[in-house]
Amino acid sequence: MTQQLEILVEQAEESKVADLTMIQEFVKTHKIVDQQSLLDATEFLAKAKRAVKLYDEKRLDLTRGLKATVKKIEEIFKAKTNPLDDAITKLSASILKFNQELQQKRLRQAQEDAEREKQERIKKAQEDAEAAKLTASIFGDDEEPEAVAEAEQKVEEVKQEIVKVVEPIKAAPVRTMSGTSTIRKDWTFDVISVDELAKSRTDLVIENTVAIRQAIRNGEREIPGLRIYQKETLSVR
C-alpha cells in the first residue's frame, strides 16, 4: 500500500497541464486597460479553467481506486463498531434511567423528611399553645392572654411555612477496572415560539438562508429586515 501511494504521488507530481510560473507572472503583471487586454484576460481565464478541469480529472483518476478501497475498509470496520455503538446507546440509557429513578427516590425521601419535620414543629407549637391556655386558666393574670395569642400565632406561622427541600447530592462517579462513568447535567433548549424569541432576543435568531433564497427566486424583493440586491459575478467556461 505504501509503495502504491508513493507511485500515485509521483504520478501526481509529474502531471503538467499548465505552466504555473507563467500563470502567476501573468496575474501579477497583466493589466486590463483596453479591449485587447480584456480579451487577453478572458482568454487566459478560459484556459485556466480548462486546466483546472484537466487536473481534476487526473486527480479523480488517481484517487478513484483509493476511494473504493477506503470505502470497503470503512464498511468492514462499521460492521464491527455499529453493534458496539448500539450497545453503548442502550447501556447508557439504562444507566441514566437508573440514576433518574434513584434521584427521584432521594427527592421523595427528602420531601417526606421535610414534611415530617414540619408536622413535628406544628405539633410542638400546638402543645405550647395548649400549655399557654392551661397556664392562663390557672393563673388568670393580665399577661397570659397575650402569651396564648402569641403561641396560637406561632402555630399558624409554622403551618404557613413552605417546605424547603434540599436538592439531593448528585450521583458519584462509578469506577471499575476498565473505566469510570460520570453523569453530568448539561443545559439545553427547545424553541417553543420563534416569534417570541425574535421579539425578545433578535441576536439569538438566525435567518433561514435556504428559505430566503427560495423566496427571492420566487420573485420577492421587499422582505422586512432584509436588503435584497443584485451582485455581479464573473462566469467563465
N, C-alpha and C positions, 0 to 999 in steps of 0.2 A: 504493500500500500504506500509506504514512504517513497519507494523508487518511482511508483506511478505518479505520485504527486510532484516529485521533482521533475519528471518528464513534462507534465502538464504545465508547470510553472515556466519551464524553459520554452515551451511552445508559445505560451502567452507573451513572454518577453520578446520572442522573435517576431511576433505578429506586428506588421507595419503596414498601415493603410494610409496614414497621413504623416507629414513631417511636422512634429510637434514644435520644433525650434522655429520653423518658418511661421507656424500659426501664432506663436507667442510674439514673434517680431512684427507680424502683420498687425495684430491687435494693438501693439504698443505704438506703432508709427503711423498707421493709416488714419487719415482724417477725411471726413466727408465734407467737401466744400462745394461740389457741383454735381451735375447729373452723372458724369462719368465715374467719379469716386463713389457715388451712391450705387451705381451698377456694380462696381468692383466689390464693394462691401456685401451686396446682395449675393453676388456670385460666390464669394468666399463663404458666406453663411450656408448657402445651399450645399457646397462641397463639404463643409464641416459637418453638417447634419448627416450627409450620406456616409461620411467616415465614421461617425458615431454609430450609425446603424450597422455598418460592416463589423466594427469592433464588437458590438453587442451580439451579433450573430456568431462571431468566432468564440466569444465568451460562453455563450449558451452551448455551443458545440462541444467545448472542452469540459463544461461542468455538468452536462446532461447525465452522463454515466455516474458521476459522483453523487448527484442528487438522488438518482434511483437507488444507489447503494445506501445513502444516508436514510432515505425513506424506509428501506427494508429493515435497517438496524433499529430505527425508531419504533417500527411496528413490533419487532421482536421484544424490545425492552418494555414497550407499553403493555404488551400481553402479560408481562411479569409484574409490572407496577400497578396496573389497573385493579386487580383483586386486592392488592395491599392498600391502595387508596380507598377502596370501598370498605375494607375492614377498619381502616383508621377513622373514616367518617362515622361508621356505626358505633365503634367503641367510644369515640369522642362524645357522640350524642348520649350514649348510656352514662358516661361519667358526669356529663353536665346535668342530665336528668336526676341522677342520684344526688348530686350536690344541691340542686334546686329543692328537691324534696327534703333534704337534710336541713337546709337553711329555713324552709317554711316551717318545719317541725320545731326548730330552735326559736323561730319568731313567735309561733303559737305558744310555746312554753314561756317565753319572756312576757307575752301579753297576759297569760294566765297568772304568772307570778306577780306582775304589776297590779292586776285587778284584785288578787288575793290580798296584797299589801294594802290596797285602798280600802277594801272591806274591813280589814282589821283596824285601820285607823278610824273608819266610821264607827265601828263598834266601840272603840276606846273613847271617841268623842261623845257617843251616846251614853256610855257609862258615866263619864264625867258630868254630863248634863243631868242625869238622874241623881247622881250624888249631890250636885248643887241644889236640886229641887228638895232632896231629903234634908239637907242642911238648912235650907230656908224654912222648911216646915217645922223643924225642931227649934231653931233659934229665933227665926222671925224678925231679925233686925233689918235696918234700912239698907244695908249693903248686899244682902243676899239676893234680892230680886235682880239686881244688876249682874251679879255673878251667874245667875241662872240664864239671863238673856245672852251673856257672852258665851256661855257653854253651848246653848242652842244654836247661836250663830256659827260657832265653830263646827258644829255638826253639818250645817248647810254648806259651809265653805268646803269642807272635805268632800261632801257629796258632789259638789260642782267641779272639783278638780279634774282636769283632763289627765287620763292615764298616759304617762310617758314611757315609751318602750325603747330601750337601748338596742341599736342595730346589732344583731348577732355578729360575733367575730367571724371574718371570712375563713373559708377552709384553708388549712395549712397545706403547703406543697406535699405531694406524695412522692417519696423517694424509694426507688428499687435499685437492684444491682445494675440494671441497664439504662436507667434514666430517671428523670423527675418530671412530674406533671404539676402544673400550676394553673389555677383558674383565676382569670382576671376579668374585670368588668370594663368594657370599652363603651364610650358614649357613641350613639349612632342616631339616625333620624329617618322619618318618613315624611314626605311632603303631603300635607293634608289639603292645602289650598295655595296654588301658585299665585293667585291674585292677591291674597292677604300677605304672602311673603314679599311680593313685588312692591306693595304699598308701604310695608314697614321697613324692608331692607332691600333696596334695589341692588346693593352691592353683592347680594347673595343669589341673584337670579341671572343665569347665563342664557344668552339667546340660543334658540334652536336654529343653527346655521342651515341645516338641510331644509327645514320648513320655510325659512326666509328666502332662500334661493329659489325654491319652488314657487313661492308667491310672486316673486319678481318675474320669473319665467312665464307665469300666468298673466302678467300684464300689470300688476300692482306697482304704482310709482309713489304713492303717498301713504306711508305707514308711520303712525306716531312713534317717535323715539328712534327713527332710522333716517339716515341721509342716503338716498338712493341716487346713484350717479353712474356714468359710463367711464370706464377706464380703458385706455388704449393698450393693446398688447401687439407684439410682432409675431407673426406666424410665418415660418419658412419651411418649405417642403422641397 
